[in-house]
Amino acid sequence: MIGFLVAGLIIGALARLLKSGKQDLGLLGTLGLGVVGSIIGGTIASIIGSGDIWELNVLGFIFSVIAAVLLIGVAQTIVGDRSKGRV
């Protein structure tokens, strides 16, 4: 479980590095998006037959980072919409 959280933090940090612009995410936000991205990436890799969802493999890692980048974009859109509504 601790390894899963560490992998999620690494995936979230990589996603933040790859995503352009400033992200208003703290450590917990990065960890959360990284963990969710790793679950999504592991599921996709498992579906295409690359390995088990809980297994660390290259294809699953790549899909996890891509999913985390997309999740950061969604989170920025949601937070941006909220902050524009609160003038």
ZAVOPA-718855 format. One line per field, with one value per atom (N, C-alpha, C, O): residue number from 1; residue in three letters; atom name; x, y, z. Coordinates in nm, 3 decimals, decimal comma. Example, Ala and Ser with C-alpha at 12.3 -4.5 7.8 and 13.67 -1.06 7.14 Angstrom:
// residues 2
nr	1:1:1:1:2:2:2:2 $
rest	Ala:Ala:Ala:Ala:Ser:Ser:Ser:Ser $
atom	N:CA:C:O:N:CA:C:O $
x	1,319:1,230:1,320:1,424:1,285:1,367:1,290:1,341 $
y	-0,569:-0,450:-0,330:-0,332:-0,225:-0,106:0,003:0,114 $
z	0,780:0,780:0,780:0,846:0,708:0,714:0,787:0,804 $
END
This chain:
// residues 87
nr	1:1:1:1:2:2:2:2:3:3:3:3:4:4:4:4:5:5:5:5:6:6:6:6:7:7:7:7:8:8:8:8:9:9:9:9:10:10:10:10:11:11:11:11:12:12:12:12:13:13:13:13:14:14:14:14:15:15:15:15:16:16:16:16:17:17:17:17:18:18:18:18:19:19:19:19:20:20:20:20:21:21:21:21:22:22:22:22:23:23:23:23:24:24:24:24:25:25:25:25:26:26:26:26:27:27:27:27:28:28:28:28:29:29:29:29:30:30:30:30:31:31:31:31:32:32:32:32:33:33:33:33:34:34:34:34:35:35:35:35:36:36:36:36:37:37:37:37:38:38:38:38:39:39:39:39:40:40:40:40:41:41:41:41:42:42:42:42:43:43:43:43:44:44:44:44:45:45:45:45:46:46:46:46:47:47:47:47:48:48:48:48:49:49:49:49:50:50:50:50:51:51:51:51:52:52:52:52:53:53:53:53:54:54:54:54:55:55:55:55:56:56:56:56:57:57:57:57:58:58:58:58:59:59:59:59:60:60:60:60:61:61:61:61:62:62:62:62:63:63:63:63:64:64:64:64:65:65:65:65:66:66:66:66:67:67:67:67:68:68:68:68:69:69:69:69:70:70:70:70:71:71:71:71:72:72:72:72:73:73:73:73:74:74:74:74:75:75:75:75:76:76:76:76:77:77:77:77:78:78:78:78:79:79:79:79:80:80:80:80:81:81:81:81:82:82:82:82:83:83:83:83:84:84:84:84:85:85:85:85:86:86:86:86:87:87:87:87 $
rest	Met:Met:Met:Met:Ile:Ile:Ile:Ile:Gly:Gly:Gly:Gly:Phe:Phe:Phe:Phe:Leu:Leu:Leu:Leu:Val:Val:Val:Val:Ala:Ala:Ala:Ala:Gly:Gly:Gly:Gly:Leu:Leu:Leu:Leu:Ile:Ile:Ile:Ile:Ile:Ile:Ile:Ile:Gly:Gly:Gly:Gly:Ala:Ala:Ala:Ala:Leu:Leu:Leu:Leu:Ala:Ala:Ala:Ala:Arg:Arg:Arg:Arg:Leu:Leu:Leu:Leu:Leu:Leu:Leu:Leu:Lys:Lys:Lys:Lys:Ser:Ser:Ser:Ser:Gly:Gly:Gly:Gly:Lys:Lys:Lys:Lys:Gln:Gln:Gln:Gln:Asp:Asp:Asp:Asp:Leu:Leu:Leu:Leu:Gly:Gly:Gly:Gly:Leu:Leu:Leu:Leu:Leu:Leu:Leu:Leu:Gly:Gly:Gly:Gly:Thr:Thr:Thr:Thr:Leu:Leu:Leu:Leu:Gly:Gly:Gly:Gly:Leu:Leu:Leu:Leu:Gly:Gly:Gly:Gly:Val:Val:Val:Val:Val:Val:Val:Val:Gly:Gly:Gly:Gly:Ser:Ser:Ser:Ser:Ile:Ile:Ile:Ile:Ile:Ile:Ile:Ile:Gly:Gly:Gly:Gly:Gly:Gly:Gly:Gly:Thr:Thr:Thr:Thr:Ile:Ile:Ile:Ile:Ala:Ala:Ala:Ala:Ser:Ser:Ser:Ser:Ile:Ile:Ile:Ile:Ile:Ile:Ile:Ile:Gly:Gly:Gly:Gly:Ser:Ser:Ser:Ser:Gly:Gly:Gly:Gly:Asp:Asp:Asp:Asp:Ile:Ile:Ile:Ile:Trp:Trp:Trp:Trp:Glu:Glu:Glu:Glu:Leu:Leu:Leu:Leu:Asn:Asn:Asn:Asn:Val:Val:Val:Val:Leu:Leu:Leu:Leu:Gly:Gly:Gly:Gly:Phe:Phe:Phe:Phe:Ile:Ile:Ile:Ile:Phe:Phe:Phe:Phe:Ser:Ser:Ser:Ser:Val:Val:Val:Val:Ile:Ile:Ile:Ile:Ala:Ala:Ala:Ala:Ala:Ala:Ala:Ala:Val:Val:Val:Val:Leu:Leu:Leu:Leu:Leu:Leu:Leu:Leu:Ile:Ile:Ile:Ile:Gly:Gly:Gly:Gly:Val:Val:Val:Val:Ala:Ala:Ala:Ala:Gln:Gln:Gln:Gln:Thr:Thr:Thr:Thr:Ile:Ile:Ile:Ile:Val:Val:Val:Val:Gly:Gly:Gly:Gly:Asp:Asp:Asp:Asp:Arg:Arg:Arg:Arg:Ser:Ser:Ser:Ser:Lys:Lys:Lys:Lys:Gly:Gly:Gly:Gly:Arg:Arg:Arg:Arg:Val:Val:Val:Val $
atom	N:CA:C:O:N:CA:C:O:N:CA:C:O:N:CA:C:O:N:CA:C:O:N:CA:C:O:N:CA:C:O:N:CA:C:O:N:CA:C:O:N:CA:C:O:N:CA:C:O:N:CA:C:O:N:CA:C:O:N:CA:C:O:N:CA:C:O:N:CA:C:O:N:CA:C:O:N:CA:C:O:N:CA:C:O:N:CA:C:O:N:CA:C:O:N:CA:C:O:N:CA:C:O:N:CA:C:O:N:CA:C:O:N:CA:C:O:N:CA:C:O:N:CA:C:O:N:CA:C:O:N:CA:C:O:N:CA:C:O:N:CA:C:O:N:CA:C:O:N:CA:C:O:N:CA:C:O:N:CA:C:O:N:CA:C:O:N:CA:C:O:N:CA:C:O:N:CA:C:O:N:CA:C:O:N:CA:C:O:N:CA:C:O:N:CA:C:O:N:CA:C:O:N:CA:C:O:N:CA:C:O:N:CA:C:O:N:CA:C:O:N:CA:C:O:N:CA:C:O:N:CA:C:O:N:CA:C:O:N:CA:C:O:N:CA:C:O:N:CA:C:O:N:CA:C:O:N:CA:C:O:N:CA:C:O:N:CA:C:O:N:CA:C:O:N:CA:C:O:N:CA:C:O:N:CA:C:O:N:CA:C:O:N:CA:C:O:N:CA:C:O:N:CA:C:O:N:CA:C:O:N:CA:C:O:N:CA:C:O:N:CA:C:O:N:CA:C:O:N:CA:C:O:N:CA:C:O:N:CA:C:O:N:CA:C:O:N:CA:C:O:N:CA:C:O:N:CA:C:O:N:CA:C:O:N:CA:C:O:N:CA:C:O:N:CA:C:O:N:CA:C:O:N:CA:C:O:N:CA:C:O $
x	0,082:0,000:0,087:0,057:0,195:0,283:0,350:0,367:0,388:0,446:0,349:0,388:0,221:0,118:0,106:0,089:0,113:0,105:0,229:0,218:0,345:0,468:0,463:0,500:0,418:0,405:0,305:0,327:0,195:0,096:0,154:0,124:0,237:0,300:0,398:0,404:0,473:0,567:0,492:0,530:0,385:0,306:0,241:0,240:0,188:0,128:0,230:0,202:0,351:0,456:0,500:0,520:0,515:0,550:0,441:0,471:0,317:0,206:0,207:0,182:0,236:0,243:0,358:0,347:0,470:0,583:0,549:0,592:0,473:0,439:0,328:0,321:0,241:0,129:0,179:0,238:0,154:0,202:0,117:0,002:0,177:0,105:0,119:0,181:0,060:0,067:-0,053:-0,167:-0,027:-0,136:-0,145:-0,045:-0,265:-0,288:-0,322:-0,433:-0,227:-0,245:-0,139:-0,022:-0,178:-0,083:-0,034:-0,058:0,035:0,089:-0,022:-0,012:-0,127:-0,238:-0,313:-0,356:-0,329:-0,394:-0,312:-0,366:-0,181:-0,092:-0,096:-0,102:-0,094:-0,101:-0,233:-0,235:-0,343:-0,475:-0,489:-0,536:-0,448:-0,457:-0,361:-0,393:-0,246:-0,152:-0,204:-0,189:-0,267:-0,323:-0,438:-0,447:-0,528:-0,641:-0,588:-0,637:-0,490:-0,430:-0,365:-0,371:-0,302:-0,239:-0,342:-0,319:-0,454:-0,562:-0,617:-0,639:-0,641:-0,692:-0,590:-0,626:-0,464:-0,360:-0,340:-0,322:-0,345:-0,333:-0,450:-0,433:-0,568:-0,686:-0,675:-0,706:-0,632:-0,617:-0,512:-0,533:-0,398:-0,293:-0,341:-0,306:-0,422:-0,477:-0,574:-0,576:-0,655:-0,752:-0,682:-0,728:-0,571:-0,503:-0,408:-0,343:-0,399:-0,323:-0,177:-0,096:-0,141:-0,002:0,036:0,155:-0,060:-0,032:-0,150:-0,254:-0,132:-0,235:-0,241:-0,142:-0,357:-0,374:-0,279:-0,235:-0,246:-0,161:-0,013:0,071:0,019:0,156:0,221:0,157:0,347:0,420:0,482:0,568:0,436:0,495:0,503:0,435:0,583:0,612:0,487:0,461:0,410:0,291:0,188:0,127:0,169:0,078:0,125:0,043:0,256:0,311:0,286:0,249:0,307:0,284:0,137:0,105:0,048:-0,095:-0,134:-0,223:-0,070:-0,099:-0,062:-0,137:0,054:0,097:0,005:-0,033:-0,033:-0,125:-0,259:-0,315:-0,311:-0,439:-0,428:-0,521:-0,316:-0,298:-0,289:-0,342:-0,224:-0,218:-0,359:-0,395:-0,438:-0,576:-0,658:-0,741:-0,636:-0,708:-0,670:-0,755:-0,544:-0,503:-0,574:-0,617:-0,586:-0,661:-0,806:-0,860:-0,868:-1,007:-1,017:-1,108:-0,924:-0,925:-0,906:-0,973:-0,817:-0,797:-0,923:-0,957:-0,991:-1,115:-1,220:-1,288:-1,235:-1,336:-1,302:-1,390:-1,178:-1,137:-1,145:-1,186:-1,107:-1,114:-1,256:-1,281:-1,351:-1,492:-1,546:-1,625:-1,506:-1,551:-1,499:-1,572:-1,371:-1,312:-1,366:-1,371:-1,406:-1,466:-1,605:-1,648:-1,674:-1,809:-1,810:-1,912:-1,698:-1,689:-1,623:-1,511:-1,676:-1,611:-1,610:-1,559 $
y	-0,119:0,000:0,127:0,224:0,124:0,240:0,259:0,372:0,150:0,159:0,217:0,291:0,182:0,236:0,387:0,460:0,434:0,578:0,652:0,762:0,591:0,652:0,660:0,761:0,552:0,554:0,660:0,729:0,674:0,777:0,917:1,003:0,939:1,070:1,099:1,211:0,998:1,015:1,041:1,129:0,967:0,986:1,124:1,192:1,166:1,300:1,409:1,508:1,393:1,493:1,499:1,608:1,384:1,383:1,448:1,522:1,421:1,481:1,632:1,705:1,681:1,826:1,887:2,000:1,815:1,865:1,871:1,963:1,773:1,768:1,865:1,910:1,898:1,988:2,131:2,173:2,205:2,342:2,433:2,403:2,542:2,639:2,609:2,510:2,697:2,683:2,603:2,631:2,504:2,427:2,464:2,466:2,491:2,523:2,396:2,381:2,304:2,178:2,164:2,194:2,119:2,090:1,947:1,878:1,906:1,771:1,667:1,566:1,689:1,592:1,587:1,480:1,702:1,703:1,629:1,554:1,650:1,579:1,429:1,349:1,391:1,250:1,189:1,080:1,258:1,207:1,187:1,083:1,287:1,275:1,168:1,099:1,155:1,050:0,911:0,820:0,894:0,762:0,727:0,615:0,824:0,798:0,773:0,684:0,852:0,829:0,693:0,630:0,646:0,515:0,403:0,299:0,422:0,322:0,316:0,208:0,433:0,439:0,378:0,297:0,418:0,365:0,215:0,144:0,167:0,023:-0,054:-0,164:0,005:-0,059:-0,069:-0,173:0,039:0,039:-0,063:-0,139:-0,066:-0,163:-0,306:-0,396:-0,327:-0,460:-0,502:-0,618:-0,408:-0,437:-0,478:-0,568:-0,411:-0,445:-0,563:-0,604:-0,617:-0,739:-0,720:-0,812:-0,602:-0,574:-0,627:-0,640:-0,657:-0,707:-0,679:-0,631:-0,709:-0,688:-0,541:-0,469:-0,495:-0,355:-0,315:-0,200:-0,404:-0,371:-0,395:-0,377:-0,436:-0,464:-0,338:-0,258:-0,319:-0,206:-0,250:-0,337:-0,187:-0,215:-0,086:0,012:-0,084:0,038:0,094:0,214:0,010:0,058:0,114:0,218:0,046:0,095:0,228:0,316:0,244:0,369:0,484:0,594:0,457:0,560:0,602:0,721:0,503:0,534:0,607:0,693:0,575:0,641:0,788:0,873:0,819:0,959:1,036:1,149:0,976:1,041:1,068:1,176:0,970:0,987:1,096:1,175:1,101:1,204:1,344:1,439:1,357:1,486:1,531:1,647:1,438:1,471:1,507:1,599:1,438:1,469:1,606:1,677:1,644:1,778:1,883:1,985:1,859:1,952:1,964:2,075:1,853:1,855:1,930:2,011:1,903:1,970:2,121:2,199:2,163:2,305:2,370:2,482:2,300:2,354:2,370:2,473:2,271:2,278:2,390:2,469:2,397:2,501:2,638:2,735:2,647:2,775:2,825:2,944:2,734:2,771:2,819:2,914:2,756:2,797:2,933:3,015:2,959:3,086:3,201:3,314:3,175:3,282:3,318:3,432:3,223:3,247:3,323:3,382:3,323:3,390:3,524:3,537:3,619:3,749:3,827:3,939 $
z	0,000:0,000:0,000:-0,069:0,078:0,081:-0,055:-0,100:-0,118:-0,252:-0,353:-0,443:-0,338:-0,427:-0,409:-0,506:-0,284:-0,257:-0,309:-0,363:-0,293:-0,344:-0,496:-0,555:-0,559:-0,706:-0,749:-0,849:-0,676:-0,707:-0,695:-0,777:-0,593:-0,576:-0,690:-0,739:-0,730:-0,842:-0,972:-1,049:-0,995:-1,117:-1,116:-1,219:-1,003:-0,993:-1,016:-1,083:-0,960:-0,979:-1,125:-1,179:-1,189:-1,332:-1,416:-1,510:-1,382:-1,457:-1,442:-1,538:-1,321:-1,301:-1,377:-1,426:-1,390:-1,468:-1,617:-1,686:-1,665:-1,807:-1,844:-1,958:-1,749:-1,776:-1,772:-1,673:-1,879:-1,884:-1,795:-1,765:-1,754:-1,671:-1,523:-1,483:-1,443:-1,298:-1,249:-1,288:-1,165:-1,107:-0,959:-0,888:-0,914:-0,774:-0,698:-0,646:-0,692:-0,622:-0,515:-0,539:-0,400:-0,295:-0,305:-0,403:-0,202:-0,198:-0,199:-0,270:-0,123:-0,120:-0,252:-0,294:-0,318:-0,449:-0,553:-0,635:-0,548:-0,639:-0,613:-0,706:-0,485:-0,448:-0,493:-0,550:-0,468:-0,506:-0,656:-0,701:-0,733:-0,878:-0,931:-1,027:-0,869:-0,910:-0,882:-0,964:-0,766:-0,732:-0,824:-0,875:-0,847:-0,938:-1,080:-1,149:-1,122:-1,255:-1,266:-1,372:-1,158:-1,164:-1,167:-1,230:-1,101:-1,109:-1,251:-1,306:-1,310:-1,447:-1,545:-1,630:-1,532:-1,620:-1,604:-1,703:-1,480:-1,456:-1,514:-1,565:-1,505:-1,562:-1,714:-1,772:-1,777:-1,923:-1,965:-2,060:-1,894:-1,927:-1,905:-1,982:-1,802:-1,777:-1,887:-1,928:-1,933:-2,039:-2,169:-2,239:-2,201:-2,326:-2,310:-2,406:-2,188:-2,167:-2,131:-2,148:-2,081:-2,047:-1,910:-1,880:-1,826:-1,692:-1,601:-1,645:-1,475:-1,375:-1,336:-1,350:-1,288:-1,251:-1,138:-1,135:-1,047:-0,933:-0,960:-0,872:-1,083:-1,122:-1,175:-1,243:-1,144:-1,200:-1,332:-1,336:-1,440:-1,571:-1,650:-1,617:-1,753:-1,828:-1,894:-1,884:-1,960:-2,029:-1,931:-1,957:-1,820:-1,718:-1,661:-1,633:-1,643:-1,592:-1,691:-1,650:-1,818:-1,921:-1,924:-1,926:-1,924:-1,922:-1,794:-1,797:-1,684:-1,557:-1,561:-1,514:-1,616:-1,626:-1,719:-1,689:-1,832:-1,926:-1,858:-1,872:-1,785:-1,715:-1,610:-1,593:-1,537:-1,436:-1,497:-1,440:-1,612:-1,682:-1,720:-1,701:-1,773:-1,809:-1,686:-1,691:-1,576:-1,452:-1,397:-1,344:-1,411:-1,369:-1,452:-1,399:-1,582:-1,669:-1,626:-1,624:-1,593:-1,546:-1,414:-1,394:-1,322:-1,192:-1,209:-1,141:-1,298:-1,323:-1,379:-1,342:-1,467:-1,524:-1,417:-1,412:-1,330:-1,224:-1,126:-1,090:-1,082:-0,986:-1,051:-0,987:-1,177:-1,248:-1,262:-1,248:-1,291:-1,301:-1,169:-1,165:-1,060:-0,927:-0,889:-0,833:-0,919:-0,879:-0,963:-0,914:-1,085:-1,167:-1,119:-1,133:-1,062:-1,011:-0,881:-0,844:-0,808:-0,678:-0,690:-0,641:-0,746:-0,764:-0,640:-0,638 $
END
